[in-house]
Amino acid sequence: MSKKKLDLTGAELVSLAGSLAICFAEKYDKDDLRRLRLFFSSIASNITIIEIEGISRTNEK
């Protein structure tokens, strides 16, 4: 069993995401926000792929 490195609850993650979104919206214009959205979506997609591959490897063992 692996040790948790991200010690935040779901509610804390939602709060953090909301706070970051507000900070970004106040600092960046519409074009920059679109770039940030695409960047973070890309990160989320890559994490999903890595997670699924990890689950697949675990199931193969």
Number of C-alpha atoms within 10 A of each C-alpha: 3 4 6 7 6 7 9 11 9 9 9 11 13 12 12 13 12 12 12 12 14 11 11 14 13 9 9 12 10 9 9 13 15 11 11 15 13 12 12 11 12 12 12 12 12 12 12 12 12 12 12 12 12 12 11 11 10 9 8 7 5
